[in-house]
Amino acid sequence: MRAILVLFLAMLVFSCKETKVKSVSMKEDVSVLANDSLNGRKTGSEDEKKAAEYIAKRFTDLGLQPKGTDGYFQKFTFKASKNPHQEAEFTSEKSDSTEIGENVIAFLDNKAENTVVIGAHYDHLGMGGEGSLYREGEAIHNGADDNASGVAMMFHLADSLQKKDSPKNNNYLFIAFSGEEEGLLGSNYFVKNPTIDTKKVTYMLNMDMVGRLNSENTLAVYGLGTSPILKQTVNANAGDLNIVENESGVGPSDHTSFYLADIPVLHFFTGQHADYHKPSDDTEKVNFEGMQIVSNYIFSIIKDLDSQKKLPFRKTKNESEVVPGFKVTLGVVPDYLFSGKGMRIDGVSEDRPAQKAGLQKGDIVVKMGEFEVTDMMSYMKSLSKFEKGQTAIVTIERNGNPQKVEVTF
């Protein structure tokens, strides 16, 4: 299998002489982008460039116009960030400390006045390093869910938007972002150096980790407050999906860059899991039937919004600005799809306070010391009250039963 995929990637440098292009499934796209041969698609690496070439080839086969600064590509030079998901540091001067990333950009021209941006980042963590949650040395981080799934869904939407009955009142700009894991580099750069008139962008859709739809069909949608009509549209088209709503336009993915440029956004996310930022995020763990459900849902939102004029932008509460810094950590992965009372644990890190105290995946934290925990925000505020070395009684619910656990931070 690997040899076949390597050969396929090598063929990208040659011209395609076939007149009819075979339809490519989301599973096939994820399988290529998350294959070991791409060594985790680290931003600025030769392997990321191979992934970019594959994406450009898929855009070509889909009949989309190039909309980068060099064909489909938009290159940028940057100094690598040591703090994932922080502000990018760009530079115009090439040196030994700089690297080059490249967005891959395509356009579907419906001769309309306004444009919808549909994006997904294609980079990942390479062999691990900064940002990895793997503690056993270097290993290929394939990032099948994060975010080969989002790129594959973007291709699927691009194909759907060219069908006979597809919405035609907007143009569509498709962007595969580089450098998201390094600090939203590609989306930040595009917004500051756009290849279209961003004043004509009506809204932006972002897909990041959309490959693990659970058995409850739970999908988190962020940005509902960034335009007055979005909440109604998101819920009206939900069907059998269980939507977890988030009003804010700010979050740890590329939609944030567009929101900060006063563009309405929606960000789609099927949830955190134990394989996040680990080598085990592989193709065989992706729920492709779930991806089809999510892609069809996003398409229905696009159709619903097609009759609208340019969407008005609305500022939302920036939750990242109201959460105080904290000196300690519990050492858990929160379940961001949980909509009940408290903070449900989706994973426990090795040799951290939670594990030492016996906390488990599925436990719901409802109180830390004297501080009530009702949601993610109150959990983070409670955490900020503790000092390193301090011991507190943490109240949890496990299988519906309340328990008190002593935790030392």
Secondary structure, DSSP 8 states (H G I E B T S, - for coil): -HHHHHHHHHGGGS----SS-----HHHHHHHHTSGGGTT-BTTSHHHHHHHHHHHHHHHHTT-EE-SSBTTEEEEEEE--SSTTS---B-SS--TTEEEEEEEEEEE--S-S-EEEEEEE--B-TT--TT----SS------IIIIIHHHHHHHHHHHHTTSTTS--SSEEEEEEES-STTTSHHHHHHHHS-SS-GGGEEEEEEESS-S---TT-EEEEE-TTSSTTHHHHHHHT-TT-EEEEE--S-SSSTHHHHHTTT--EEEEE----TTTTSTT--GGG--HHHHHHHHHHHHHHHHHHTTS-S--------HHHHS---S----EEE-TT--SSSEEEEEE-TTSHHHHTT--TT-EEEEETTEE--SHHHHHHHHTT--TT-EEEEEEEETTEEEEEEEE-
